[in-house]
Amino acid sequence: FVIVLVLVGRLVSNAARPVAANGTVAGAIAMTTSAASAPAAIAVADERPTGYTAWVTEVAPRLGIAGSVIGLILVNSTMPQVVSTSDGRMPKLSPKVWARMAFQITPKAGGLKFAQYGVMREMKLSMDNYLPSGASTMLAFGVVGTFFQSIIYNTLIADMYKIHMGVEKTMSVQQLAKGLRPGFIWCFGRECFSMGGGMWLGPTVKATLQGEFDRRGIAVPDYPLRFGSGFLSGACTALATQWLHNTTLYAGRMAAVEEPVGAPFYTMSSLRVAWKEMGPRMFYANYPQRMCLIAGAVGLMNMVDIFHRPDLIFVRGCK
């Protein structure tokens, strides 16, 4: 509603200028109407709801959409990657086993993704007062993403092996903490430069594409342009960080099978094993599946705008 008022005010103002130059009464009325519309728009903006209720109604649904959709995509795109990096320990999944794994793992992944994007949003908006927007975005994704993605990926890998081997799976706080350690360094780089880099590049790509479309007289709706710009950015940053992702998967596999060499972080040992088993393929193997996740996630978050209402910061009381 505020955006509509502002746009109407601009249109009225632009239409009024040539008439006012002729000194007509119509021009004076148009200019008066235009001038009066700005305080009205500001007044409406000032009356926007604040507090936790506003966060729940305006921010939480955006985080929920992003978390649930991306959690589902993550599970279904990661499972074949776990199989391909299992070195024969896990055979190709049958539809029955695939469905069983997806049913058990997806709710956990979706919930963790919702929490991840909520915490990341809080951190990024809080750091905007001290850092450039791009730097705060990448750092927030790196720090928060490392914590959550380490847990999500390593828990997913462990759950798949437990389901495959028929072992009853249990999860404790101690086990969640252990899930942070395998491939910690690689995970930080992956999250910082893949999702964080994609979210940083997305608005720049959108502005460039918008300028080209405007120059050619092509009208493109805003939402598809947002998604397309984010998808293109995410596809590029996913490829640039694919070696980090594959190395992180190897670290998770080594932890799942309790490999003693390099435990518990498997930093250099996972890199050596990844190069030994994959060679140059580590820079592009599993890219199609992960590209769908990263590009789709960046596109979706650009489209739903998880940074909507930057004034609503939960830890500050949404004031």
FENSUL-V440938 format. One record per pair of residues at least 6 apart in sequence whose C-alpha atoms are under 8 Angstrom apart, sorted by the first residue. I is the first residue (numbers start at 1). J is the second residue. D is the distance in whole Angstrom. If there is no record, write none. Layout:
[[I;J;D] [I;J;D]]
This chain:
[[2;41;6] [2;44;7] [2;45;6] [5;37;7] [5;41;6] [6;37;8] [6;38;7] [6;41;6] [9;34;6] [9;37;6] [9;38;7] [10;34;7] [12;30;7] [12;31;8] [12;33;8] [12;34;6] [13;30;7] [13;31;6] [13;34;5] [13;35;8] [15;30;8] [16;27;6] [16;28;8] [16;30;5] [16;31;6] [17;27;7] [17;31;8] [18;27;8] [19;26;7] [19;27;5] [20;26;7] [20;27;4] [20;28;6] [20;30;8] [20;31;7] [21;27;8] [50;312;7] [50;318;6] [50;319;6] [51;312;7] [51;317;6] [51;318;5] [51;319;6] [52;314;7] [52;317;7] [52;318;6] [54;312;8] [54;318;8] [55;312;6] [55;314;7] [55;318;7] [58;308;8] [58;309;8] [59;306;7] [59;308;7] [59;309;8] [62;304;6] [62;305;7] [62;306;6] [63;114;6] [63;117;6] [63;118;7] [63;306;6] [64;114;6] [66;113;8] [66;114;7] [66;297;7] [66;300;7] [66;301;6] [66;304;8] [67;110;5] [67;111;7] [67;112;8] [67;113;5] [67;114;4] [67;115;8] [67;117;7] [68;110;5] [68;111;7] [68;113;7] [68;114;7] [69;110;7] [70;110;7] [70;113;7] [70;293;7] [70;296;8] [70;297;6] [71;106;6] [71;107;8] [71;109;5] [71;110;4] [71;111;8] [71;113;6] [72;106;6] [72;109;7] [72;110;7] [73;292;8] [73;293;6] [74;109;8] [74;293;6] [75;102;7] [75;105;7] [75;106;6] [75;109;7] [75;156;8] [76;102;7] [77;289;5] [77;290;6] [77;292;8] [77;293;7] [78;289;7] [78;290;7] [79;160;8] [80;92;8] [81;286;6] [81;289;8] [82;157;7] [82;249;7] [82;253;8] [83;90;6] [83;91;7] [83;92;7] [83;93;8] [85;249;7] [85;250;7] [85;253;8] [86;253;7] [90;161;8] [90;164;7] [97;164;8] [101;159;8] [101;160;7] [101;163;7] [105;156;7] [105;159;8] [109;152;6] [112;148;7] [112;152;7] [113;148;8] [116;144;7] [116;145;7] [116;148;6] [119;144;7] [120;140;6] [120;141;6] [120;144;6] [120;145;8] [121;140;8] [121;306;7] [121;307;7] [122;313;6] [122;314;7] [122;315;7] [123;140;6] [124;136;5] [124;137;6] [124;139;8] [124;140;5] [125;136;8] [125;307;8] [125;310;7] [125;313;7] [126;313;8] [127;136;6] [128;136;6] [134;200;5] [137;196;6] [137;197;8] [137;199;7] [137;200;7] [138;192;5] [138;193;7] [138;195;8] [138;196;4] [138;197;6] [138;199;8] [138;200;7] [139;192;6] [139;196;7] [140;192;8] [140;196;8] [141;191;6] [141;192;5] [141;195;7] [141;196;5] [142;188;5] [142;189;7] [142;190;8] [142;191;5] [142;192;4] [142;193;8] [142;196;7] [143;188;7] [143;192;8] [145;188;7] [145;191;6] [145;192;8] [146;180;8] [146;184;7] [146;187;6] [146;188;5] [146;191;6] [147;180;6] [149;187;7] [149;191;8] [150;179;6] [150;180;5] [150;181;8] [150;182;8] [150;183;8] [150;184;7] [150;187;7] [151;176;6] [151;177;8] [151;179;5] [151;180;6] [153;249;8] [153;252;8] [154;179;6] [154;180;8] [154;182;8] [154;252;5] [154;256;8] [155;176;8] [155;179;7] [157;252;7] [157;253;7] [157;256;7] [158;256;6] [159;169;7] [161;256;7] [162;168;7] [162;169;6] [163;169;8] [181;264;6] [181;265;5] [182;248;7] [182;251;5] [182;252;6] [182;255;6] [182;263;8] [182;264;6] [182;265;4] [182;266;6] [182;267;7] [183;247;7] [183;248;5] [183;249;8] [183;251;5] [183;252;7] [183;265;6] [183;266;6] [183;267;5] [183;270;7] [184;248;8] [184;265;7] [184;267;7] [185;267;7] [186;244;5] [186;245;7] [186;247;7] [186;248;6] [186;267;8] [187;244;7] [187;245;7] [187;248;6] [189;241;8] [189;244;7] [190;241;6] [190;242;8] [190;244;6] [190;245;6] [193;237;7] [193;241;7] [194;234;7] [194;237;5] [194;238;5] [194;240;8] [194;241;6] [194;294;7] [195;234;7] [195;237;7] [195;238;8] [195;294;7] [195;297;8] [195;298;7] [197;234;8] [197;237;6] [198;230;7] [198;233;5] [198;234;5] [198;236;8] [198;237;6] [198;295;8] [198;298;6] [199;230;7] [199;233;8] [199;234;8] [199;298;6] [199;302;7] [201;230;8] [201;233;6] [202;226;8] [202;229;6] [202;230;5] [202;232;8] [202;233;6] [202;234;8] [202;298;8] [202;302;7] [203;226;8] [203;229;7] [203;230;8] [205;229;6] [205;230;8] [205;233;7] [206;225;7] [206;226;6] [206;229;5] [206;230;8] [209;229;8] [210;225;8] [213;219;7] [213;220;7] [223;303;6] [224;303;8] [226;299;7] [226;302;6] [226;303;5] [227;298;8] [227;299;4] [227;300;6] [227;302;6] [227;303;5] [228;299;6] [229;299;7] [230;295;7] [230;296;8] [230;298;5] [230;299;4] [230;300;7] [230;301;8] [230;302;6] [231;294;8] [231;295;4] [231;296;6] [231;297;8] [231;298;6] [231;299;4] [232;295;7] [232;299;8] [233;295;7] [233;298;8] [234;291;7] [234;294;5] [234;295;4] [234;296;7] [234;297;8] [234;298;6] [234;299;7] [235;291;5] [235;292;8] [235;294;7] [235;295;5] [238;287;8] [238;290;7] [238;291;6] [238;294;6] [238;295;7] [239;283;8] [239;284;7] [239;287;7] [239;291;7] [241;283;8] [242;282;7] [242;283;6] [242;284;6] [242;285;8] [242;286;8] [242;287;7] [243;282;5] [243;283;4] [243;284;7] [246;274;7] [246;282;6] [246;283;8] [246;285;8] [246;286;8] [247;270;6] [247;271;6] [247;274;6] [247;282;8] [248;270;7] [250;270;6] [250;271;8] [250;273;7] [250;274;6] [251;265;8] [251;266;6] [251;267;7] [251;269;8] [251;270;5] [254;266;8] [254;270;8] [255;263;7] [255;264;7] [255;266;8] [261;269;7] [262;268;7] [262;269;5] [262;270;8] [274;282;7] [275;282;7] [311;318;7] [311;319;7] [312;318;4] [312;319;6] [313;319;7]]
